[in-house]
């Protein structure tokens, strides 16, 4: 098991922030539609991965994907997060019949407290866009390769779309105006680069699904262990 990597943004998730994280995905029509599209892509990815029976949801956050994962009647769900507050909120806000299906686990995605080949699939939504350093992504991907028997489903921001182009333009303008601070917690990774990192960690790309092709930065990958 690797040594944990601590990301600066993860320190903010006390009880109040964990509750706010849950509430933000219920806030307004745009976020509800975005959540619905997330679920649609996640269903496609799980189907492509062969509807795995034992899934590690990491980081699970406030458990917003637990009801989806529980749609498969005999699926075992390990709901894991680095934040104990997140796990507490998830277990309190998700439906009781879903929570009964989940085995909570407080652990880091960079040093997962599970043995080798412990689960069929790792389900990792909305974490990698917070990891700007390739060395940190390598630690995470190698840990995923160790713990998963077969597949990994993950999402991140990629280039090659309108929103990524717009973000790069904004960042260049902010740099020119001297408005860029030292702290940044969201990153766009070039597709060629991240796909090379997947291969270097021992995965092949089985499929990918774009949130809004040509427009949005979000992409979901289904990876298979080689």
N, C-alpha and C positions, 0 to 999 in steps of 0.2 A: 504494500500500500504506500502511496506517495505521501510526502509531507504536505500539509494543508497550505493552500494559497489563500490569503485573505484579501478580498477586493474591498476597496474603500467604500463603495456604495452599500455593501452589505451590512455595515455597522449601524445604519440608520433604522433597521427594522426592530424597534422596540414594540411594545404592545399597541401603542397609538398608531404608529406607521403601518403595522401589520393590518390593523383594522381598516385604515385608509386605503391600503393596497386592494383589499377585497372590495371596498365600496366603489373605487374608481371604475371598475369594469361594469358596474351597474349604472353609471352616471351618464345619462343622456342617450339619445338615439344613435349617434355615431359610434359610441363605445359599445352599445349593445349589438349593433350590426357588425362591428369589428370582431366582437366575441363570437358571434354566430359563424363568421367566416373562418375564424380560428378553429372552431369545432369541426367545420366541414373539412378543412384540410387535415386535421388530426384524424378524423375517421378514415379518410383516404389513405393516410400513411399507415395507420394500424392495419387496415385491410391489406395493403401492399406487403406489410411485414408478416402477414399470415395470422393475424389476430392472436398475438402472443398471449399465453395463459398466465405468465408471471411477469409483471411489469413494475419497474422501479420508476416512479414519477419524481424526478429530481432536477431542479428544485420544484417542489409542489406549490410553493407560495400559500395562498389562502384556499387551495384545493379546488380551483375553478374547473379543472379537468377531471376531477374525481367522478362526477356523475357520468361523463362520457366514458371513462375507462370502465365504470361499473355496468355499462350497457351489455357487456359480454358476461353472461350469468356466472360462469365458472372461473372468471379471471381473478387472480390474486393480485392485489395492488399494495405495493410498498410506497407509502407517501412520505417522502424524505425532504428535509430542508435544513439548511445550516442554522436557521433561526427557530428557537423554541417558541417564540411568540407567534411566528407564522403557523407553526403546527397547532398551537392552541386555538388560534383563530379559525383555521381550517376545520378543526374537529368540532368547533362550536357553531359554525355558520352553514356547513354543508348538511344535506338531509341525513337524518339519523340512520336510515336504511343503507345509505352509501357509506357513511363513516364506519359502520360495523364491518364493511368489506375491506377496510384499509388498515394496514399495519404501519403505524407512525414510526419514523426513524429520524432522529436528529443527527445529521452527518454532513460533511462538506463534499461537494461534487469533485473536489481535487484530491480527496483522501476518503473514499467511501468505505464505511465500516461494514463491509460485506466480503465474503470469501470470493475467490476466483470463480467465474462462470455461475454466479449466484442467481441470476435472473435470465429470462428469455429475451427481454428487451428493456432498454433504458429510454424513457420518454422525457425529453429535456426541452421544454418550451421557454423561449424568452430569457435565456441566460447568456448565450455566446456573444450577443451584441454588446454586452457589458465588458467583454474581455478584449482589451486592445493589444496585448502583447502575445506574439506568436508562441513564446516560451511557455506562457501560462496556458494557452490553448492546448499545447502539446501535452502538458501534465494532465489536463482534464480528459483529452481524447484517449490517452494511454490508459487512464484509470477506467474510462468507459469500456475500452477494449478488454480490460482485465475482468470486469464484473459481469458484462453481458455475455451470454452464450451465443447469441445469434445476431441481434440487430440493435441499432440505435436510431431513434427518431429525434431530430433536433431542429430548432429554428434559429435564424439569425438574419441580420441585415447584409445584403449583398449589393454590389454595384451593377451597372448595366440597365438602369431604369431611371425614370424621370425624377423620382424623389431623391435618389442618390446623387444625381447630377445637381439638383437644386441645393442639396445639403453641402456638397463640395463648394459650390459657388458662394453660399452663405459663409462657410468657414474661411474662404479666401478673403472675403470682404471684411470679416471680423479681424483677421490677422492684419490686414492692411490698415485697419483703424485702431489696432492695438488693444482690442477688446477680448482677446483670447486669454483665459486664465490657465493656471497650471493643471486644474482638475477637469477631467472629462470622463464620463462614465457610459457613453454610448459610441459605438464605432461601426463604420461600414467596412466590411472586408471584401477585397476583390474576389470574385468567384474563382478565378484561376488559383489564387493563393490558398483559399480555404479548402478547395478540392484537393490540392496537392498535400495539404496538411492532413486531410482525411486518409489519403493513401499512405502517407508516411507513418500514420498511427496504426495501420493494419486493416483499414476498411476499404471496401469498394462502394461506389455510389449505386444504389439500386434504383432510386427514383428521386425526383424533386418536384415540388409543387409551389408555385408562386401565389402570393396573396392576391395581387392584381397584376398580371403579367404586363411588363413594360412600364408600369407606373409605380407600384409600391416596392419598398426595399425588402420586406419580409419574404423569406423563402424557407420552406420545410424540406429537409433532406431525410431520406430513408437510407441508412448505411447498413451494410452487412460485413460481418467479420470475414476476413480472408483466411 
